[in-house]
Amino acid sequence: MLISKYRKSNRAIYTFRNDFLRAEEKRNYLNRHRSLGKLKERMGTISVTTNLNATAE
């Protein structure tokens, strides 16, 4: 799911959220550490930087 798009000049950053990836990252992280802290908000996100003139879909 696309959650944000940022464009500047000829570059674009698309950020996607993947709930399956988020759950997997959370489980793996908690196996190694005691607390998620501020990382919880970033888990399950994938960002792509491009200079192509194409849509994120």
Secondary structure, 3 states (H helix, E strand, C coil): CEEEEEEECCEEEEEEECHHHHHHHHHHHHHHCCCCHHHHHCCCEEEEEECCCCCCC
